[in-house]
Amino acid sequence: MIPYDQLSKVNQPYQSAFEKAFREFLEKGWYIMGEGLKEFEKQFAAFHQAKHAIGVANGLDALILAIKVLDLPAGSEIIVPSNTYIASILAIIHAGHIPVLVEPNIASYNIDPTGIEAAVTPKTKAILVVHLYGKCCNMDPISQIAQAHGLAIIEDCAQSHDARYKGRLAGTLGHLAAFSFYPSKNLGALGDAGAILTQVEEYAIKLRSLRNYGSHQKYQNDQVGFNSRLDELQAIFLSIKLPSLTAITAHKRALASLYLAHLKPEFILPIVEEGYEDVYHIFNIRHPRRDALKAYLFENGVGTEIHYPIAPNHQKALAPWLAGKKYPISEEIHATTLSLPCSVCHEKADIFKVIELMNAF
Ligand SMILES: Cc1ncc(COP(=O)(O)O)c(C=O)c1O
């Protein structure tokens, strides 16, 4: 069996470092907001040459707090892609605003800048870009539109750790960036974890308070805050893994390059463009008989996933905002996309087996 992913194997190289760090953590007895969190925030900011990293409980909270800190008028419109994981849209709603969905480009799967301009109204206050599958959005035209209309840019970097656009890292392309370290992410914790990056000191100060009950000083609460601190133990584990992120990226790119070179043309492959350094958090292909292909691969011992099977506008939870709206490009992607094994738990031989099977489909 070639599983889609195998997290025990992904984390095996760090096991002895995790065990040593856990023993020290136990001996120290400081479980929340300790030195481990400070150290990870320092390292994660330094990796991005960003001024501030603020650890939070998960990627959804990172998005909610990144929106909240902007202090937009209640009910502002925030532009977001029509094909994204539901968290990007939920964050806008939880922050008290209105999601305005814009279709992706069918080749890049990321928000199409040409659709953004048409969606801007006087109520639009921000654009939430999602660097889906590990490819950055086409940021130059997006930044130009944002600047022309005075809009904030929030990056959803849950799938794009270490990806670059024109040499610049995802997470440094807008005003605020939200990361998830969900275990299967390219930089994954051993539980839930997330972080926000920003260059703006005022945001950083407010975010440190917002994640901690709106408090900078114990029992003194200046904002209506949350309990969304990045768990100390997860921060310690993430600091152990962060130095390997570039090697993780290189491994996934090497596997992806095999698919790109050897899959038959009947499979629609991710585009490779100059100026984009993709990290293949998800290596997806598209095929008109996606479900039959998935079943065939499963019968032949290959695990695959679908990111995602239901388009956001067809989710019951989002009906009050999206019922009746049509997003044909997003729906086409949802109907045809299939995610192939492409993890650090895989070797090149695994990928060659998948390729051989697929080319015989
Ligand atoms: C694009 C995107 N945004 C946000 C999230 C939310 O992250 P988390 O699961 O850590 O809350 C995810 C996670 O799967 C994601 O893929």
The ligand as an ORCA input file, in Angstrom:
! r2SCAN-3c Opt
* xyz 0 1
  C      -6.395     26.948      3.186
  C      -6.599     26.681      4.645
  N      -6.926     27.695      5.461
  C      -7.100     27.510      6.778
  C      -6.961     26.271      7.358
  C      -7.267     26.098      8.812
  O      -6.204     25.618      9.582
  P      -6.476     24.802     10.924
  O      -6.956     23.447     10.562
  O      -5.132     24.801     11.604
  O      -7.473     25.576     11.718
  C      -6.598     25.193      6.565
  C      -6.403     23.862      7.186
  O      -6.646     22.821      6.805
  C      -6.410     25.389      5.163
  O      -6.095     24.374      4.350
*
